[in-house]
């Protein structure tokens, strides 16, 4: 008779305890996250530049949000014409009427659907349509890069020439256009860079018929590292040259106070191969040639990084663009 009594007593004692635990568990339940009703800030620094008789290049500075900006909406004459991701701060508006003034605004949005107020309205007048023009401008010369802190750079170059006129200059980084300025400008201020990173910039001139010049010679820049961060360990002075059926890259390995026997070669941002010296590598510049089977005109962006003495991989070099022959 004692065993059932003991069980009953334990059950009677357990009920209040279980109730207390249940109440405690309830009191610690997650509180639903408050609804996001705050809109992002209004995009600033909006500019519009006519690049031809039918295109305008629109740019702006990033907006901010209490959580995160998820995208931007571009309007022309009050009509919504483009939805872009938060990482995109410029766009080309095409198919416009020639010799016409066009108005643009930009708004930021967040994940909850909140939309900022419209930016200041900017205008650009498309160029007049001209007779067919197939002659590109000459190549911009003497490109140079001057750092502006650790996250920006000012580029300067000598003006190109054209049989009609240069209407815009396009700035490229790793074969991707990142900035555009009017054809009357020979400077550009590029922001949004990362500290302690190697970059290579090129510039192309463009005319009203959308003919683009060849790339300028690249201008390399390594931004200053963040306070307390280690120095950049990227290979330097990278060149990439194409001959029929192969590409040759040359570079200067980083100074690691020990021989650098391994380098990684990346093409278009993807790992391609590891370059290994079985013995002590030769002093000075290194050279590597590899075959290519892609058709002529194929473009590659080439980068390298070295394996450091501690076994980790160092920083990537400034990129180089090469065209298969």
C-alpha positions as CSV (number, residue, x, y, z in Angstrom):
1,X,0.0,0.0,0.0
2,X,3.0,2.3,0.5
3,X,4.1,2.2,-3.1
4,X,0.8,3.6,-4.6
5,X,0.7,6.1,-1.8
6,X,4.2,7.3,-2.6
7,X,3.3,7.5,-6.3
8,X,0.2,9.6,-5.4
9,X,2.3,11.9,-3.3
10,X,4.9,12.4,-6.0
11,X,2.2,13.1,-8.5
12,X,0.6,15.7,-6.2
13,X,3.9,17.4,-5.7
14,X,4.8,17.3,-9.4
15,X,1.6,19.1,-10.5
16,X,2.5,22.5,-9.0
17,X,6.1,22.1,-10.3
18,X,4.9,21.2,-13.8
19,X,2.5,24.2,-13.7
20,X,5.3,26.5,-12.6
21,X,7.6,25.2,-15.3
22,X,4.9,25.7,-17.9
23,X,4.3,29.3,-16.7
24,X,8.0,29.9,-16.7
25,X,8.3,28.6,-20.2
26,X,5.5,30.8,-21.4
27,X,7.0,33.8,-19.8
28,X,10.2,33.3,-21.8
29,X,8.4,32.8,-25.1
30,X,9.8,35.0,-28.0
31,X,8.0,38.3,-28.4
32,X,6.9,38.8,-32.0
33,X,9.2,41.2,-33.8
34,X,7.7,44.7,-34.3
35,X,6.4,45.4,-37.7
36,X,8.8,47.5,-39.8
37,X,7.0,50.7,-40.8
38,X,10.1,53.0,-41.2
39,X,11.0,53.9,-44.8
40,X,14.6,54.1,-46.0
41,X,16.2,57.5,-46.4
42,X,15.9,59.3,-49.7
43,X,18.6,58.5,-52.2
44,X,21.0,61.5,-52.7
45,X,23.6,62.5,-55.2
46,X,21.4,61.6,-58.2
47,X,22.8,62.5,-61.6
48,X,21.7,61.9,-65.2
49,X,24.0,62.0,-68.2
50,X,23.0,61.6,-71.8
51,X,25.2,59.1,-73.5
52,X,23.6,59.1,-77.0
53,X,20.5,60.0,-78.9
54,X,18.5,57.3,-77.1
55,X,20.2,56.6,-73.7
56,X,20.7,58.3,-70.4
57,X,22.9,57.1,-67.5
58,X,21.4,57.6,-64.1
59,X,23.5,57.3,-60.9
60,X,22.9,57.9,-57.2
61,X,24.4,57.4,-53.7
62,X,23.2,54.6,-51.4
63,X,20.3,55.2,-49.1
64,X,20.1,53.8,-45.5
65,X,17.5,52.0,-43.5
66,X,17.0,50.9,-39.9
67,X,17.2,47.3,-41.1
68,X,18.4,47.1,-44.7
69,X,17.8,48.7,-48.1
70,X,16.8,45.9,-50.5
71,X,16.4,47.8,-53.7
72,X,15.9,50.9,-55.7
73,X,13.2,52.1,-58.1
74,X,13.9,54.5,-61.0
75,X,11.2,56.7,-62.4
76,X,11.1,58.6,-65.7
77,X,8.5,61.4,-66.1
78,X,6.9,59.9,-62.9
79,X,6.6,56.4,-64.4
80,X,8.2,53.5,-62.8
81,X,10.7,52.1,-65.3
82,X,13.3,50.0,-63.4
83,X,13.5,47.9,-60.2
84,X,17.1,47.3,-59.2
85,X,18.9,45.4,-56.3
86,X,20.4,47.3,-53.4
87,X,23.9,46.6,-54.7
88,X,23.2,48.6,-57.9
89,X,23.7,52.3,-57.8
90,X,23.4,53.2,-61.5
91,X,21.5,52.2,-64.6
92,X,21.2,53.0,-68.3
93,X,17.8,54.1,-69.4
94,X,17.5,53.2,-73.1
95,X,14.9,53.7,-75.9
96,X,14.5,57.4,-75.3
97,X,13.4,60.0,-77.8
98,X,16.4,61.9,-79.4
99,X,16.9,65.6,-78.6
100,X,14.4,65.5,-75.8
101,X,14.6,66.6,-72.1
102,X,13.9,63.7,-69.7
103,X,13.3,63.8,-66.0
104,X,14.3,61.1,-63.5
105,X,13.9,60.3,-59.8
106,X,15.0,57.4,-57.6
107,X,13.4,55.8,-54.5
108,X,14.8,53.2,-52.1
109,X,12.8,50.3,-50.7
110,X,13.2,47.8,-47.9
111,X,12.1,44.2,-47.3
112,X,8.8,45.3,-45.6
113,X,7.8,47.2,-48.7
114,X,8.5,50.6,-47.3
115,X,9.5,53.1,-49.9
116,X,11.4,56.3,-49.4
117,X,10.4,59.7,-50.6
118,X,11.4,60.5,-54.2
119,X,14.9,61.9,-54.8
120,X,15.5,65.3,-56.2
121,X,14.4,65.3,-59.9
122,X,17.3,65.4,-62.3
123,X,17.1,66.1,-66.0
124,X,19.2,65.1,-69.1
125,X,18.6,66.0,-72.7
126,X,19.3,63.2,-75.2
127,X,21.6,64.0,-78.2
128,X,20.3,64.7,-81.6
129,X,20.2,61.7,-84.0
130,X,23.0,61.9,-86.5
131,X,24.0,60.1,-89.7
132,X,25.3,56.6,-89.2
133,X,28.7,56.8,-87.3
134,X,30.9,53.7,-87.1
135,X,34.1,55.4,-86.0
136,X,34.9,55.0,-82.3
137,X,36.8,57.7,-80.3
138,X,40.5,57.4,-79.7
139,X,41.7,55.7,-76.5
140,X,41.8,57.9,-73.3
141,X,45.5,58.3,-72.3
142,X,47.5,58.9,-69.2
143,X,45.0,57.4,-66.8
144,X,46.1,57.8,-63.1
145,X,44.5,56.9,-59.8
146,X,44.8,58.9,-56.6
147,X,43.4,57.4,-53.4
148,X,40.9,59.4,-51.4
149,X,41.0,57.6,-48.0
150,X,40.5,53.9,-47.9
151,X,37.2,53.7,-49.7
152,X,37.4,56.1,-52.7
153,X,39.6,57.0,-55.6
154,X,39.8,60.0,-58.0
155,X,40.7,59.0,-61.6
156,X,42.2,61.5,-64.1
157,X,43.0,61.0,-67.8
158,X,43.7,62.9,-71.0
159,X,40.7,63.6,-73.3
160,X,40.0,61.3,-76.3
161,X,39.1,62.6,-79.7
162,X,36.2,61.6,-82.1
163,X,35.2,62.5,-85.6
164,X,31.9,63.9,-84.2
165,X,32.4,64.4,-80.4
166,X,33.0,62.3,-77.3
167,X,29.7,62.2,-75.3
168,X,30.7,60.1,-72.3
169,X,33.5,58.4,-70.5
170,X,32.8,55.0,-69.0
171,X,34.9,53.7,-66.0
172,X,35.5,50.0,-65.7
173,X,36.8,47.8,-62.9
174,X,37.5,44.1,-63.7
175,X,35.8,44.6,-67.1
176,X,32.6,45.8,-65.5
177,X,31.4,49.4,-66.0
178,X,31.0,51.1,-62.6
179,X,30.8,54.8,-63.4
180,X,30.0,57.2,-66.3
181,X,30.8,60.9,-66.6
182,X,30.0,63.4,-69.4
183,X,32.3,63.7,-72.4
184,X,33.4,67.1,-71.2
185,X,34.9,65.6,-68.0
186,X,38.3,64.1,-67.6
187,X,38.0,63.1,-64.0
188,X,35.8,60.7,-62.0
189,X,35.3,60.1,-58.3
190,X,34.7,56.4,-57.5
191,X,33.4,55.4,-54.0
192,X,32.3,52.2,-52.3
193,X,35.8,50.6,-52.4
194,X,37.0,48.2,-49.7
195,X,40.0,49.0,-47.5
196,X,43.2,47.0,-48.1
197,X,42.1,45.8,-51.6
198,X,43.9,45.9,-55.0
199,X,42.0,47.5,-57.8
200,X,42.6,48.1,-61.5
201,X,40.6,50.8,-63.4
202,X,40.3,51.5,-67.1
203,X,38.4,54.1,-69.1
204,X,36.7,54.1,-72.5
205,X,35.4,57.0,-74.5
206,X,32.0,56.8,-76.1
207,X,30.3,58.9,-78.8
208,X,26.6,59.6,-79.7
209,X,26.4,56.5,-81.8
210,X,27.4,54.3,-78.9
211,X,30.8,53.6,-80.4
212,X,33.3,52.9,-77.6
213,X,37.1,53.3,-77.8
214,X,39.5,50.6,-76.7
215,X,40.3,50.4,-73.0
216,X,42.9,52.8,-71.7
217,X,46.0,51.4,-70.0
218,X,45.0,50.2,-66.5
219,X,45.6,52.3,-63.4
220,X,46.3,50.2,-60.3
221,X,45.5,51.2,-56.8
222,X,45.6,49.4,-53.5
223,X,43.5,51.1,-50.9
224,X,44.8,51.7,-47.4
225,X,44.0,48.9,-44.9
226,X,41.7,49.4,-42.0
227,X,43.5,50.4,-38.7
228,X,45.2,47.4,-37.2
229,X,44.7,45.2,-40.3
230,X,47.7,43.5,-41.9
231,X,49.4,44.9,-45.0
232,X,48.1,43.8,-48.4
233,X,49.7,40.6,-49.7
234,X,48.6,40.7,-53.3
235,X,50.9,39.9,-56.3
236,X,51.7,43.2,-58.1
237,X,52.4,44.4,-61.7
238,X,50.3,41.7,-63.2
239,X,50.2,41.5,-67.1
240,X,48.1,39.2,-69.3
241,X,49.0,38.8,-73.0
242,X,47.1,36.6,-75.5
243,X,48.6,34.9,-78.5
244,X,47.0,32.3,-80.7
245,X,45.8,29.4,-78.5
246,X,47.3,30.6,-75.2
247,X,47.6,33.3,-72.6
248,X,50.7,34.3,-70.7
249,X,50.6,36.0,-67.3
250,X,53.6,37.6,-65.6
251,X,53.7,39.2,-62.1
252,X,55.8,40.1,-59.1
253,X,55.1,37.8,-56.1
254,X,54.5,39.5,-52.8
255,X,57.3,39.9,-50.3
256,X,56.6,37.4,-47.6
257,X,60.2,37.0,-46.4
258,X,60.0,33.4,-47.7
259,X,59.9,31.9,-51.2
260,X,56.3,31.8,-52.6
261,X,55.9,28.4,-54.3
262,X,52.2,28.4,-54.8
263,X,49.9,30.8,-56.7
264,X,46.2,30.4,-57.5
265,X,45.0,31.6,-60.9
266,X,41.4,32.8,-61.2
267,X,39.6,33.5,-64.5
268,X,36.4,35.6,-64.4
269,X,36.3,35.3,-60.6
270,X,36.5,31.5,-60.6
271,X,39.4,29.2,-59.6
272,X,41.2,27.9,-62.7
273,X,44.4,26.3,-61.5
274,X,47.2,26.3,-58.9
275,X,50.6,27.3,-60.2
276,X,53.3,25.3,-58.3
277,X,57.1,25.5,-58.3
278,X,58.5,22.2,-57.3
279,X,61.8,23.8,-56.2
280,X,62.7,27.3,-55.1
281,X,61.0,29.8,-57.5
282,X,63.2,32.0,-59.6
283,X,63.9,35.5,-58.2
284,X,62.0,38.5,-59.6
285,X,59.0,38.3,-61.8
286,X,57.2,35.0,-62.4
287,X,55.7,33.8,-65.7
288,X,53.0,31.2,-66.5
289,X,51.5,30.3,-69.9
290,X,48.3,28.2,-70.3
291,X,46.3,27.1,-73.3
292,X,42.9,28.4,-74.2
293,X,40.4,26.8,-76.6
294,X,37.7,29.6,-76.6
295,X,36.9,31.4,-79.8
296,X,38.7,34.7,-80.7
297,X,37.1,37.7,-79.0
298,X,36.4,35.8,-75.7
299,X,37.3,38.1,-72.8
300,X,38.9,36.9,-69.5
301,X,39.4,38.8,-66.3
302,X,42.6,37.4,-64.7
303,X,43.6,37.6,-61.0
304,X,46.2,35.9,-58.9
305,X,46.8,35.3,-55.2
306,X,49.8,33.7,-53.4
307,X,50.0,31.1,-50.7
308,X,51.6,32.7,-47.6
309,X,54.2,31.0,-45.4
310,X,51.5,30.1,-42.8
311,X,49.6,28.2,-45.5
312,X,46.8,30.7,-45.9
313,X,46.0,32.4,-49.2
314,X,46.8,36.1,-49.5
315,X,45.0,39.0,-51.2
316,X,44.0,39.0,-54.8
317,X,46.0,41.0,-57.3
318,X,44.5,43.9,-59.3
319,X,42.6,42.3,-62.2
320,X,43.7,42.3,-65.8
321,X,41.4,41.8,-68.8
322,X,42.7,39.8,-71.8
323,X,41.0,39.0,-75.1
324,X,41.5,35.6,-76.8
325,X,43.1,35.7,-80.2
